[in-house]
Amino acid sequence: MRVRLEGPGPSGWPEINAEGELEMHDGARFRVGVLEALDGEVNAREYRLKLLGRG
């Protein structure tokens, strides 16, 4: 899964190997892990995620 973030969340940009939750427009929630920053480590806005399960 590839995700683009429009702005930092309350805790800032996610770190590589961090886990988090992704909420879809229909309310479904999924646990995800951050695999890599696709546009550089510093202030990255695009990430490759791994789906870990339903949240």
N, CA, C and O of each residue as an XYZ file, in Angstrom:
220
protein
N       0.845     -1.161      0.000
C       0.000      0.000      0.000
C       0.900      1.237      0.000
O       1.924      1.269      0.682
N       0.517      2.227     -0.752
C       1.263      3.477     -0.815
C       0.349      4.599     -0.340
O      -0.799      4.696     -0.774
N       0.851      5.436      0.542
C       0.038      6.496      1.139
C       0.778      7.820      1.031
O       1.993      7.876      1.221
N       0.049      8.882      0.727
C       0.627     10.227      0.713
C      -0.004     11.014      1.849
O      -1.229     11.077      1.961
N       0.827     11.613      2.693
C       0.350     12.419      3.803
C       0.353     13.882      3.407
O       1.310     14.367      2.804
N      -0.710     14.582      3.743
C      -0.829     15.992      3.392
C      -0.247     16.907      4.466
O       0.042     18.068      4.180
N      -0.074     16.433      5.653
C       0.502     17.247      6.721
C       0.818     16.382      7.911
O       0.242     15.304      8.057
N       1.730     16.826      8.778
C       2.097     16.001      9.916
C       0.944     15.873     10.899
O       0.167     16.807     11.097
N       0.849     14.708     11.505
C      -0.147     14.483     12.538
C       0.326     15.074     13.860
O       1.343     15.765     13.905
N      -0.405     14.806     14.926
C      -0.034     15.382     16.218
C       1.354     14.965     16.684
O       2.003     15.708     17.420
N       1.819     13.800     16.274
C       3.143     13.338     16.710
C       4.204     13.524     15.629
O       5.309     13.000     15.766
N       3.898     14.252     14.563
C       4.864     14.467     13.492
C       4.779     13.390     12.437
O       3.819     12.621     12.406
N       5.775     13.328     11.573
C       5.806     12.341     10.499
C       6.126     10.973     11.078
O       6.868     10.885     12.056
N       5.581      9.888     10.493
C       5.866      8.549     11.025
C       7.315      8.137     10.806
O       7.956      8.558      9.843
N       7.819      7.310     11.710
C       9.178      6.787     11.592
C       9.135      5.442     10.881
O       8.119      4.748     10.920
N      10.227      5.074     10.236
C      10.328      3.772      9.576
C      10.221      2.695     10.653
O      10.776      2.848     11.740
N       9.518      1.620     10.359
C       9.242      0.491     11.249
C       8.223      0.817     12.337
O       7.985     -0.010     13.217
N       7.618      2.002     12.298
C       6.570      2.340     13.257
C       5.272      1.665     12.831
O       5.076      1.368     11.652
N       4.395      1.427     13.787
C       3.071      0.897     13.495
C       2.048      1.971     13.784
O       2.248      2.813     14.659
N       0.952      1.942     13.048
C      -0.094      2.929     13.249
C      -1.418      2.414     12.737
O      -1.567      1.230     12.434
N      -2.375      3.312     12.645
C      -3.711      2.952     12.202
C      -4.112      3.866     11.049
O      -3.856      5.069     11.076
N      -4.737      3.285     10.049
C      -5.198      4.011      8.881
C      -6.715      3.880      8.840
O      -7.244      2.770      8.890
N      -7.416      5.007      8.748
C      -8.876      4.982      8.678
C      -9.323      5.346      7.272
O      -8.915      6.373      6.728
N     -10.156      4.508      6.692
C     -10.665      4.724      5.341
C     -11.888      5.643      5.394
O     -12.427      5.901      6.470
N     -12.322      6.130      4.240
C     -13.445      7.063      4.168
C     -14.746      6.462      4.676
O     -15.632      7.200      5.108
N     -14.883      5.131      4.635
C     -16.115      4.481      5.098
C     -16.060      4.114      6.580
O     -16.989      3.494      7.098
N     -14.980      4.492      7.266
C     -14.860      4.236      8.700
C     -14.080      2.979      9.046
O     -13.772      2.760     10.218
N     -13.751      2.146      8.064
C     -12.974      0.935      8.325
C     -11.570      1.337      8.786
O     -10.977      2.277      8.257
N     -11.051      0.617      9.773
C      -9.720      0.916     10.305
C      -8.806     -0.282     10.106
O      -9.227     -1.433     10.220
N      -7.537      0.016      9.804
C      -6.550     -1.022      9.560
C      -5.257     -0.683     10.293
O      -4.860      0.480     10.362
N      -4.605     -1.702     10.838
C      -3.286     -1.531     11.438
C      -2.258     -1.655     10.324
O      -2.331     -2.573      9.507
N      -1.303     -0.736     10.291
C      -0.280     -0.727      9.255
C       1.099     -0.520      9.880
O       1.229      0.032     10.973
N       2.121     -0.975      9.160
C       3.504     -0.738      9.538
C       4.181      0.059      8.437
O       3.944     -0.191      7.255
N       5.018      1.011      8.809
C       5.732      1.843      7.836
C       6.987      1.104      7.392
O       7.865      0.834      8.212
N       7.086      0.770      6.099
C       8.235      0.040      5.573
C       9.356      0.959      5.108
O      10.525      0.725      5.411
N       8.991      2.016      4.362
C      10.024      2.921      3.858
C       9.419      4.247      3.443
O       8.236      4.333      3.114
N      10.255      5.289      3.463
C       9.875      6.596      2.935
C      10.276      6.606      1.462
O      11.431      6.332      1.135
N       9.345      6.915      0.581
C       9.602      6.836     -0.852
C      10.253      8.087     -1.424
O      10.780      8.058     -2.536
N      10.222      9.176     -0.683
C      10.816     10.408     -1.205
C      11.849     10.986     -0.237
O      11.962     12.203     -0.094
N      12.596     10.110      0.420
C      13.656     10.560      1.328
C      13.216     10.505      2.773
O      12.024     10.584      3.070
N      14.159     10.371      3.659
C      13.873     10.213      5.077
C      13.426     11.511      5.755
O      12.570     11.481      6.640
N      13.993     12.643      5.351
C      13.707     13.903      6.037
C      12.422     14.515      5.479
O      12.328     14.803      4.286
N      11.439     14.709      6.351
C      10.140     15.291      5.971
C       9.481     14.551      4.815
O       8.878     15.176      3.944
N       9.588     13.243      4.799
C       8.961     12.438      3.746
C       7.452     12.616      3.786
O       6.861     12.823      4.846
N       6.841     12.532      2.614
C       5.389     12.655      2.528
C       4.748     11.425      1.890
O       3.531     11.256      1.965
N       5.553     10.564      1.263
C       5.026      9.342      0.678
C       5.721      8.150      1.325
O       6.942      8.129      1.476
N       4.914      7.158      1.705
C       5.420      6.006      2.438
C       4.896      4.721      1.833
O       3.802      4.696      1.268
N       5.661      3.666      1.948
C       5.193      2.321      1.617
C       4.827      1.670      2.928
O       5.631      1.624      3.858
N       3.578      1.156      3.001
C       3.063      0.559      4.220
C       2.776     -0.923      4.019
O       2.551     -1.383      2.899
N       2.787     -1.651      5.113
C       2.405     -3.060      5.101
C       1.137     -3.185      5.935
O       1.079     -2.707      7.067
N       0.126     -3.831      5.369
C      -1.128     -4.060      6.070
C      -0.909     -5.163      7.103
O      -0.500     -6.270      6.752
N      -1.178     -4.865      8.373
C      -0.969     -5.828      9.453
C      -2.258     -6.497      9.903
O      -2.219     -7.588     10.471
N      -3.391     -5.868      9.660
C      -4.663     -6.455     10.040
C      -5.711     -5.377     10.264
O      -5.432     -4.186     10.125
N      -6.897     -5.798     10.605
C      -7.974     -4.834     10.885
C      -7.760     -4.218     12.248
O      -7.293     -4.876     13.177
N      -8.106     -2.945     12.358
C      -7.903     -2.219     13.610
C      -9.104     -2.243     14.427
O      -9.117     -1.679     15.522
